Amino acid sequence: MAEVNTRPANPESRRPLSPHLGIYRPMLTMMMSITHRITGVALYLGTLLLAWWLLSAATGAKAFATADWFMASPVGRLILFGFTWSLFHHLLGGLRHFIWDLGRGMEHPEREYLAQATAVGGVVLTVLVWVAAYMVR
């Protein structure tokens, strides 16, 4: 059986075969992609929280009072605010990917504009929803 040369003659060939975060300079589109994945996980966890709230409403007054107390607490409000932001950020990120799937917005200036619109739009929509909710309340 032939031996495999584990020490390449050329040290350059010991580089990683695919680039990683240590090589790439962070760009806005890269950060938006990572944030899109994180918000997907946050939406999953927020949906579990929403399911708990709905199940407590179906269970009885005491269970609902506990869930409602938690949602009305400062920590609960912060979690709900983050859930709202995650929802809008993930939605806008999905729309950005849909635009890319149509073959649009792939060039440099459009790509950056779409990433900026995702970042700013998520925050603006979240604030608008919360302002509207407090005004109605």
C-alpha positions as CSV (number, residue, x, y, z in Angstrom):
1,M,0.0,0.0,0.0
2,A,1.3,3.4,-0.9
3,E,2.0,6.0,1.8
4,V,0.2,9.3,1.9
5,N,2.4,12.3,2.2
6,T,1.1,14.1,5.3
7,R,3.7,16.9,5.0
8,P,3.2,18.8,1.8
9,A,6.3,20.1,0.2
10,N,4.8,23.5,-0.3
11,P,3.7,25.3,3.0
12,E,1.1,27.3,1.0
13,S,-0.9,24.2,0.4
14,R,-1.6,23.8,4.1
15,R,-4.0,26.8,4.0
16,P,-7.7,26.0,4.6
17,L,-9.5,24.9,1.6
18,S,-12.4,27.3,2.1
19,P,-12.1,30.8,3.6
20,H,-13.6,31.4,7.1
21,L,-14.5,34.4,9.2
22,G,-10.8,34.9,10.1
23,I,-10.0,35.7,6.5
24,Y,-13.1,37.7,5.4
25,R,-13.6,41.3,6.5
26,P,-17.0,41.6,8.0
27,M,-19.5,43.3,5.7
28,L,-23.0,44.5,6.2
29,T,-24.5,41.7,4.1
30,M,-22.6,39.1,6.0
31,M,-23.8,40.5,9.3
32,M,-27.4,40.7,8.0
33,S,-27.1,37.0,7.0
34,I,-25.9,36.0,10.5
35,T,-28.6,38.1,12.1
36,H,-31.2,36.6,9.9
37,R,-30.3,33.1,11.2
38,I,-30.3,34.4,14.8
39,T,-33.7,36.0,14.4
40,G,-35.0,32.7,13.0
41,V,-34.0,31.0,16.3
42,A,-35.4,33.9,18.3
43,L,-38.7,33.5,16.4
44,Y,-38.9,29.9,17.4
45,L,-38.3,30.7,21.0
46,G,-40.8,33.6,20.9
47,T,-43.4,31.3,19.3
48,L,-43.0,28.9,22.3
49,L,-43.6,31.9,24.6
50,L,-46.7,32.8,22.6
51,A,-47.9,29.2,22.8
52,W,-47.5,29.3,26.6
53,W,-49.5,32.5,26.8
54,L,-52.3,31.0,24.6
55,L,-52.3,27.7,26.6
56,S,-52.5,29.6,29.8
57,A,-55.5,31.5,28.5
58,A,-57.2,28.2,27.7
59,T,-56.2,26.6,31.0
60,G,-57.8,29.0,33.5
61,A,-57.8,32.4,35.1
62,K,-54.9,31.7,37.5
63,A,-52.6,30.4,34.8
64,F,-53.5,33.3,32.5
65,A,-52.9,35.8,35.3
66,T,-49.4,34.3,35.8
67,A,-48.6,34.5,32.0
68,D,-50.1,38.0,31.7
69,W,-48.1,39.2,34.7
70,F,-44.9,37.9,33.1
71,M,-45.7,39.5,29.7
72,A,-46.5,42.8,31.4
73,S,-43.3,42.9,33.5
74,P,-40.3,44.9,32.2
75,V,-38.5,41.7,31.3
76,G,-41.6,40.4,29.5
77,R,-42.0,43.6,27.6
78,L,-38.3,43.5,26.6
79,I,-38.7,40.0,25.3
80,L,-41.8,40.9,23.4
81,F,-40.0,44.0,21.9
82,G,-37.2,41.7,20.8
83,F,-39.7,39.2,19.4
84,T,-41.3,42.0,17.4
85,W,-38.0,43.2,16.1
86,S,-37.0,39.6,15.2
87,L,-40.2,39.1,13.3
88,F,-39.8,42.3,11.2
89,H,-36.0,41.8,10.7
90,H,-36.6,38.2,9.6
91,L,-39.4,39.2,7.3
92,L,-37.4,41.9,5.6
93,G,-34.4,39.6,5.3
94,G,-36.7,37.0,3.6
95,L,-37.9,39.7,1.2
96,R,-34.3,40.7,0.5
97,H,-33.5,37.1,-0.4
98,F,-36.6,36.9,-2.5
99,I,-35.4,39.9,-4.5
100,W,-32.1,38.2,-4.9
101,D,-33.8,35.0,-6.1
102,L,-35.4,37.1,-8.8
103,G,-31.9,38.1,-9.9
104,R,-32.2,41.7,-8.8
105,G,-30.1,43.7,-6.3
106,M,-26.9,41.6,-6.6
107,E,-24.6,44.3,-7.6
108,H,-22.6,46.3,-5.1
109,P,-24.7,49.4,-4.5
110,E,-28.0,47.7,-4.5
111,R,-26.8,44.9,-2.3
112,E,-25.7,47.3,0.4
113,Y,-28.9,49.4,0.1
114,L,-31.0,46.2,0.6
115,A,-29.0,45.3,3.7
116,Q,-29.3,48.8,5.1
117,A,-33.1,48.7,4.4
118,T,-33.3,45.5,6.2
119,A,-31.5,46.8,9.3
120,V,-33.3,50.2,9.4
121,G,-36.7,48.8,8.3
122,G,-36.8,46.2,11.1
123,V,-36.2,48.8,13.8
124,V,-38.6,51.4,12.2
125,L,-41.4,48.8,11.9
126,T,-40.9,47.6,15.4
127,V,-41.1,51.1,16.9
128,L,-44.2,51.9,14.8
129,V,-46.0,48.8,16.0
130,W,-45.1,49.5,19.6
131,V,-46.1,53.1,19.4
132,A,-49.4,52.1,17.8
133,A,-50.0,49.5,20.4
134,Y,-49.5,52.0,23.3
135,M,-51.6,54.6,21.6
136,V,-54.5,52.1,21.2
137,R,-54.0,50.9,24.7
